[in-house]
Amino acid sequence: MRGNYPLSGEGLQNKDSSQDYGAKIGLLGAAISTFGDALQTIGGAIAIEEGRISDKQQEQEIGKLQSQIDELKKEQSENNAMSIEVELLNKQLKRIIGKLEMDDESSENFKTKKKK
C-alpha cells in the first residue's frame, strides 16, 4: 500500500524523475536551438563573403570590358582618321587624273593643229 501515500519514497522518485526528464528534454532542445542559431550565423557569414567575392569578380570583369571598349574606341578613331586620309587621297587622285586628261586632250589638240 505504498501507492496510497503521496509522501512515500517511490512517489517522490517518480515525480523527481519526470521533472528531470522534462528538464533534460528542455536542455536538449535549447542545445539544438543554439546549434541551429550557430549554423544560421555561419551560413549568413558565408553568404556575405560569397557576395563580396562575387562583387569583386564582377568589378574585375567590368574593368576588363571597359579596357576592351577603350581599345576598340581607340582603334575606331584611328580607322576614322585613316578613312578621312583615304578620302582626301581619292579626291587628290581624281584631280590629278582630271588634270592629266585635260593635259592629254590639250596635247592631242596641239598635235592635230600642227599637222594641219
C-alpha positions in Angstrom: 0.0 0.0 0.0 2.8 2.3 -0.6 1.0 3.9 -3.6 -1.7 5.4 -1.3 0.7 7.6 0.5 1.9 10.6 -1.6 4.9 11.1 0.6 6.3 7.6 0.1 9.8 7.2 -1.5 8.5 5.8 -4.8 6.1 8.6 -5.4 8.9 11.2 -4.9 11.2 9.3 -7.2 8.7 9.1 -10.0 7.9 12.8 -9.6 11.6 13.8 -9.5 12.5 11.6 -12.5 9.7 13.0 -14.6 10.8 16.5 -13.7 14.4 15.5 -14.5 13.2 14.1 -17.8 11.4 17.3 -18.7 14.5 19.4 -17.8 16.7 17.2 -19.8 14.4 17.5 -22.8 14.3 21.2 -22.4 18.1 21.4 -22.1 18.5 19.2 -25.2 16.0 21.4 -27.1 17.9 24.6 -26.1 21.2 23.0 -27.2 19.8 22.0 -30.5 18.3 25.5 -30.9 21.7 27.1 -30.0 23.4 24.8 -32.5 20.9 25.8 -35.2 21.4 29.5 -34.4 25.2 29.0 -34.8 24.7 27.3 -38.1 22.5 30.1 -39.3 25.1 32.7 -38.2 27.8 30.8 -40.1 25.6 30.4 -43.1 24.9 34.2 -43.1 28.7 34.9 -42.8 29.4 32.6 -45.8 26.7 34.2 -47.9 28.1 37.7 -47.1 31.6 36.5 -48.1 30.4 34.9 -51.3 28.6 38.1 -52.2 31.7 40.1 -51.6 33.8 37.8 -53.7 31.1 37.9 -56.4 31.1 41.7 -56.4 34.9 41.8 -56.6 34.8 39.4 -59.6 32.1 41.5 -61.3 34.2 44.6 -60.8 37.2 42.9 -62.4 35.1 41.7 -65.4 33.7 45.2 -65.8 37.2 46.6 -65.7 38.3 44.2 -68.4 35.3 45.1 -70.5 35.9 48.8 -70.1 39.5 48.4 -71.2 38.4 46.4 -74.3 35.8 49.1 -75.1 38.5 51.8 -74.7 40.8 49.9 -77.0 38.1 49.4 -79.6 37.3 53.2 -79.5 40.9 54.0 -80.0 41.1 51.6 -83.0 37.9 53.1 -84.4 39.2 56.7 -84.1 42.4 55.6 -85.8 40.4 53.9 -88.6 38.3 57.0 -89.0 41.4 59.1 -89.3 42.7 56.7 -91.9 39.4 56.8 -93.7 39.5 60.5 -93.9 43.0 60.4 -95.3 41.9 57.8 -97.9 39.1 60.1 -98.9 41.5 63.0 -99.3 43.8 60.9 -101.3 41.0 59.8 -103.6 40.0 63.4 -104.2 43.5 64.4 -105.0 43.9 61.4 -107.4 40.7 62.4 -109.2 42.0 66.0 -109.6 45.3 64.7 -110.8 43.6 62.3 -113.3 41.4 65.2 -114.4 44.4 67.4 -115.0 46.2 64.6 -116.8 43.2 64.0 -119.0 43.0 67.8 -119.7 46.7 67.9 -120.5 46.3 64.8 -122.7 43.5 66.5 -124.6 45.4 69.7 -124.9 48.5 67.9 -126.3 46.4 66.0 -128.8 44.7 69.2 -129.9 48.1 70.8 -130.3 49.3 67.8 -132.4 46.3 67.9 -134.7 46.7 71.7 -135.2 50.4 71.2 -136.1 49.6 68.5 -138.7 47.2 70.8 -140.5 
